[in-house]
Structures are given as C-alpha cells and as structure tokens.
C-alpha cells in the first residue's frame, strides 16, 4: 500500500499541505490522473489510513482526512523528507525542512495538533462508508 508513490503523495498532501478535497489533490505538482487518484483514495480508505466524509455544506462533495492510523505515518514521512532533502533537490519548503531538522518531535507534535483540531471541524459529517 505505502510502497505506491501516489498513495504516499496523497498522504503527504493531507499531512503537509492541508488538501482535503479531490480537486485539491489533482492540483498537486505531480499531476495525478483522476482515475489513479480515485483508486488511491479508495485503497487508502479501505486500509484505514483515511476517512471519506460528506461535506455538510455541499452533500455532493467529500472531504478526506487522515485517521489515527494515517496521522501515525507523520514520523515516517518526516524522515523520508529529511533524507530526500539531504540527497536530492526537492520541492519541500526550506523553512519546513529546517523546522523538521531543528525539532522533529515538536514539528510532528504540531502536525498532530493541527490534525486533532481539524478532526473537530463542524463542516464535516460522519464517514460516507462504514467498515
């Protein structure tokens, strides 16, 4: 599941850029195809890494968010970003990479705090599908 680069990019965007909607994932620099994105979102949902929620403001739309299992990937992704920035030119923001290097635990703690706050948002309802 996580060996697939598209799945990791979806998790990355949920974690770092705040993407929550299908079109926001499509807007990423990597230009994922719509059919691939739909497949990866479904796989990540089935794996329990993300939840698919109905948007309370527009019932035709969905919001995706990381589950507890998904947010627990934050330390792994931080380490991957740090490794990549050491050996390759990346598009990771220099300020974020610097913050990760300076205080990994604090950076990850901030990600978790943002995730917890977003989990309490009033604009979403219950998961679309139940597992």
C-alpha positions as CSV (number, residue, x, y, z in Angstrom):
1,X,0.0,0.0,0.0
2,X,2.6,2.6,1.0
3,X,5.1,1.4,-1.5
4,X,3.0,3.1,-4.1
5,X,4.2,6.6,-4.7
6,X,0.8,8.0,-5.5
7,X,-0.6,6.8,-2.1
8,X,2.3,8.5,-0.3
9,X,1.7,11.7,-2.2
10,X,-1.9,11.7,-1.1
11,X,-0.9,11.2,2.5
12,X,1.8,13.9,2.1
13,X,-0.8,16.4,0.8
14,X,-3.2,15.6,3.6
15,X,-0.5,15.9,6.2
16,X,1.5,18.9,5.0
17,X,-0.5,21.0,2.5
18,X,-3.9,20.6,4.1
19,X,-5.5,19.2,1.0
20,X,-8.9,17.6,1.8
21,X,-10.9,17.5,-1.4
22,X,-10.5,15.6,-4.7
23,X,-9.7,18.7,-6.7
24,X,-7.1,19.8,-4.3
25,X,-5.2,16.5,-4.8
26,X,-5.5,17.0,-8.5
27,X,-3.8,20.4,-8.2
28,X,-0.6,18.9,-6.8
29,X,2.6,19.4,-8.7
30,X,2.8,15.8,-9.7
31,X,-0.4,15.9,-11.8
32,X,-2.0,12.6,-10.8
33,X,-4.7,11.3,-13.2
34,X,-8.3,11.4,-11.9
35,X,-8.7,7.6,-12.3
36,X,-5.5,6.9,-10.4
37,X,-6.4,9.4,-7.6
38,X,-9.9,7.9,-7.2
39,X,-8.3,4.4,-6.9
40,X,-5.7,5.5,-4.4
41,X,-8.2,7.3,-2.2
42,X,-10.4,4.2,-2.2
43,X,-7.4,2.0,-1.3
44,X,-6.3,4.3,1.5
45,X,-9.8,4.4,2.9
46,X,-10.0,0.6,2.7
47,X,-6.6,0.4,4.5
48,X,-7.9,2.6,7.3
49,X,-5.4,5.4,6.6
50,X,-8.0,8.0,5.6
51,X,-11.7,8.6,6.2
52,X,-14.1,9.8,3.5
53,X,-16.6,12.2,4.9
54,X,-19.6,14.0,3.3
55,X,-19.2,17.8,3.2
56,X,-22.0,19.2,5.4
57,X,-22.1,22.4,3.2
58,X,-22.4,20.5,-0.1
59,X,-23.6,17.0,0.2
60,X,-22.4,16.1,-3.3
61,X,-18.7,16.7,-2.2
62,X,-16.5,14.7,0.0
63,X,-13.7,15.6,2.4
64,X,-10.8,13.3,3.1
65,X,-8.9,13.2,6.3
66,X,-6.3,11.1,7.9
67,X,-7.3,8.6,10.5
68,X,-5.3,7.9,13.7
69,X,-3.5,5.2,11.7
70,X,-2.8,7.8,9.0
71,X,-1.5,10.5,11.3
72,X,0.8,7.9,12.8
73,X,2.7,8.0,9.5
74,X,3.9,11.5,10.2
75,X,7.2,10.5,11.7
76,X,7.9,8.2,8.7
77,X,7.1,10.9,6.2
78,X,9.2,13.5,8.1
79,X,12.2,11.1,8.0
80,X,11.7,10.5,4.3
81,X,11.5,14.2,3.6
82,X,14.7,14.8,5.6
83,X,16.5,12.0,3.8
84,X,15.4,13.2,0.4
85,X,16.3,16.8,1.1
86,X,19.8,15.7,2.1
87,X,20.5,13.8,-1.1
88,X,18.2,15.3,-3.7
89,X,16.8,18.6,-4.8
90,X,13.2,18.6,-3.6
91,X,10.2,20.9,-3.7
92,X,9.8,20.7,0.1
93,X,9.7,24.2,1.6
94,X,13.1,25.0,3.0
95,X,11.5,26.5,6.2
96,X,9.6,23.3,6.8
97,X,12.7,21.1,6.3
98,X,14.7,23.4,8.6
99,X,12.0,23.1,11.3
100,X,11.9,19.3,10.9
101,X,15.7,19.2,11.3
102,X,15.7,21.5,14.3
103,X,12.9,19.9,16.3
104,X,11.5,16.7,14.8
105,X,9.3,15.9,17.8
106,X,8.0,19.4,18.0
107,X,7.2,19.5,14.3
108,X,5.4,16.2,14.4
109,X,3.6,17.4,17.6
110,X,2.4,20.4,15.7
111,X,1.1,18.3,12.8
112,X,-0.8,16.1,15.2
113,X,-2.3,19.1,17.0
114,X,-3.5,20.5,13.6
115,X,-4.9,17.1,12.8
116,X,-6.8,17.0,16.1
117,X,-8.2,20.5,15.6
118,X,-9.3,19.6,12.0
119,X,-11.0,16.5,13.3
120,X,-13.2,18.6,15.4
121,X,-14.3,20.8,12.5
122,X,-18.0,21.4,12.2
123,X,-18.2,21.4,8.4
124,X,-18.0,17.6,8.1
125,X,-20.3,14.8,9.0
126,X,-19.9,11.1,9.5
127,X,-17.9,8.8,7.2
128,X,-19.6,8.0,3.9
129,X,-19.0,4.3,4.1
130,X,-18.8,2.2,7.2
131,X,-16.3,-0.5,7.6
